[in-house]
Amino acid sequence: MKSKEKPSCPRKQRLTPARIVEAAARVADRGGLQLVSMRTVARELGVEAMSLYYHVKNKEALLDGLASWVARQFYLPDPAGNWREEMQRSAISRRNVLAAHPWGLGMIESRGIADLTVPRHHDAVLGTLYTAFDVRMAAHAFAILDAYIYGFVLTEVNLPFAPDSGHENEMAASLDLSGLPHLGRMVGELMTTGEYSYAAEFEIGLGLILDGLERLAATPRP
């Protein structure tokens, strides 16, 4: 009789810094940065916490890795492309990534210099803007776009409803708007009809910014 072969046990994946940071991102997605620790990330990976220290120095290094991980999800604009199209694609990418991982909002600038991921992204954005503007105007455009993207996402992730759920219309319809004629007009003409979507405002606002920058780009330089 043939001896029965023992079923092979699935081999555990080898730990690497990249796998550890990805696990930390999953933990943060579920409970925010306050939930991220060497212990919770180790549990996510099914290993002992001490084994993580062979690959990641400490929690601070882990958080630096998370900042870089978020920035690597951003679209990297191409200075060889059309500057407006590249800025639009870049802005939409950043908004989508940060809305999906809102814990990354405060980390990009505070921890993003741990490696070259964030500076490399900034460099690509500026390089693309330089194809249309001088250094001073490119710096203005960079700051305006940054403020708009991060400010919009900060508002979006703190809304008491999912931005694309349509619940903003239901909430507005339940408000007592007596004595608030201008807000009442917006609610009556847009929101109670279901036409309004806060999520849609991002690309509308972005278009207005890019329209203004495009007019400046078309202005002859002295």
Residue pairs with C-beta under 8 A, 6 or more apart in sequence:
12 46
12 47
13 19
15 45
15 47
15 51
15 52
15 54
15 55
16 55
17 55
17 56
17 65
19 45
20 41
20 45
20 52
20 55
20 56
20 62
20 65
21 56
21 62
21 65
21 66
21 68
21 69
22 69
23 41
23 44
23 45
24 36
24 41
24 44
24 62
24 65
24 66
24 69
25 66
25 69
25 70
25 101
26 44
27 35
27 36
27 40
27 41
27 44
28 35
28 36
28 66
28 101
28 103
29 100
29 101
29 103
32 103
33 63
33 66
33 103
33 107
36 59
36 62
36 63
36 66
37 59
38 49
38 52
38 53
38 56
38 58
38 59
38 62
39 49
41 49
41 52
41 62
42 48
42 49
42 51
42 52
45 52
52 62
56 62
56 65
61 114
63 107
63 111
64 111
64 114
64 115
65 114
66 103
66 104
66 107
66 111
67 104
67 107
67 108
67 110
67 111
67 112
67 114
67 117
67 118
68 112
68 114
68 115
68 117
68 118
70 97
70 98
70 101
70 104
70 107
70 108
71 108
71 112
71 117
71 118
71 121
72 117
73 93
73 97
73 101
74 90
74 93
74 94
74 97
74 121
75 89
75 90
75 92
75 93
75 94
76 90
76 120
76 121
76 124
77 86
77 87
77 89
77 90
77 124
77 125
77 127
77 128
78 86
78 124
78 128
79 86
79 124
79 127
79 128
79 130
79 131
81 128
83 128
83 129
83 131
83 132
83 217
84 132
84 210
84 213
84 214
86 128
87 125
87 128
87 129
87 141
87 145
87 210
87 213
88 206
88 210
90 125
90 128
91 145
91 148
91 149
91 206
92 202
92 203
92 206
94 149
94 153
95 149
95 152
95 153
95 202
97 104
98 104
98 105
98 149
98 150
98 153
98 157
99 153
99 156
99 157
99 163
102 153
102 157
105 150
105 153
105 154
105 157
108 118
108 150
109 118
112 118
112 119
113 119
122 142
125 142
125 145
126 138
126 139
126 142
129 137
129 138
129 141
129 142
130 138
132 138
132 213
132 217
133 141
133 213
133 216
133 217
134 221
137 216
141 213
144 209
144 213
145 209
148 205
148 206
148 209
152 201
152 202
152 205
156 163
156 198
156 199
156 202
159 168
159 198
160 171
161 167
161 168
161 171
163 197
163 198
163 199
164 197
164 199
166 194
166 197
168 191
168 196
168 197
168 198
169 191
169 192
169 193
169 194
169 196
172 187
172 191
172 192
172 196
173 187
173 191
173 192
175 183
175 187
177 183
177 184
177 187
186 196
190 196
